[in-house]
């Protein structure tokens, strides 16, 4: 099912928080390579969240589409990531990118699945209405 992403997941492993923040800083300054790399390093996380949130039959049917739709979301979140984030006491608090995107990714998955289920229900209802004798 995830053949297209298998090589990416194997090639782009986890990196340290310091290295991750350097990549994000370069990406925010306009480095296309850094932007792509940080996104590719988090494909594994996106797959993990899909597997946790989506029922298996839906994952088989829609998983790759959902993952490909998540890529622009990841790229968008790179731009909005705050490298100077501080806690309520004003101390610097570096946050992993996966922690930063976690709720947004889950929200995207839930919203997408709601749309999919709603569409399937409507299609089923239309098919039932077309049945003779009903």
N, C-alpha and C positions, 0 to 999 in steps of 0.2 A: 504494500500500500504506500509506503513512504520511500520507495526506491529512489526517486529524484532527490530526496533530501538526505539519504543515507551517507553519501560521500561528504556532504557539507558537515553533518554531525560528527563524522569521524575526524575530519580535518581540523575543525575549529573547536578546540577543547576550552575548558574553563581557564581563565587567566586571573591573576591577582587583582585586587581592588585598585591598586595603584596603576597597574598597566591598563586596566579598563578605563579609569578616569583620564589617563593620558590619551587614549584612543578617542574618547568622547570629546575631549578638549580640541583635539585636532579636527575631528568631524565638525564641530561647531564653528571652527575657523574656516571651513570650506574644503577640507580634504575628503575627496570622494572615496579614496581607498579606505580611509579610517572609518568612514560612515558605513561602507559596505561590510567591512570586517566586523564592526560592533553588531550590526544587524545579523550577519551570518553566525556569529557566536551565540546569538540568542534564539536561533531557530530551534535548537534542542529544548530550550525552556518553553517556547510556544507549543511544540509537540507534546511536551509533558503536560502542560495545562489543558490542551485539547483532550488528551487521554484521561485526565482526571475529571473533566466536566461533561464530556459528551458520551451518551450511551453508545455501546459498541456498534450496533447496526447503523446508527447515524454517522459514527466515526468512519466506518468503512465507506459509506456512501458519499459523505460530504467533507471528510477530514482534510483532504488535500486542497479542496476549494477554500475552506476556511483558513487554512494555513497560508495559502497564497494571498488571501485578502488581508491577512494580518501584517504582511510585509510593509505596506505603506504606513500602517499604524506604528510599527517599530521605528521606522525612519522619522516619523513625526515626533515621537517621544524622545529621540536623540536630541532634537533641536530644543525641546522644552526642559530637558534635564538640567537641574540647577547644580552646577559644580561648587557653588558657594553656599550651599544649604547649611543652615545653623539650627540647633535645637532652640527650645524656648528660652534658655538661659544665655543664648548668644554664642555658644561654643560650636565650632565647626563639626559637622556630623556627616561624614562621607557615607553614602548609601549606594549599595550595589544596584546596577541598572536593572537586574531582574526583580529586585524588590520594588523599584520605582515603577516598573511597567506591570507588575503582577495584577493589580485590581483592574487596570484598564483592559488587559488581555482577557481576564475572566468576564468582564462586562461585555466586551465585544462578542465573546463566545456565546454568552447567554442571550444577548440581543439577536444574534444571527440564528441561533437555534429556535428562538420564538418565531422569527419570520419563517423559517423553514417549516416548522410544525403547523403554523397558521396556513401557509400555502398548501401543504399536503392535505389539511382538513378541508380547505375550500375545494381542492381538486376532487377529493373523495365525495364531498357533498354534491358536486356537479355531476359526477359519474352516477351517483345513486339516483339523482333526478332524471337522468337520461334512461334509466332502466325501464323496460316496458312493464306495465301493470302497477306502477307506483304513482 
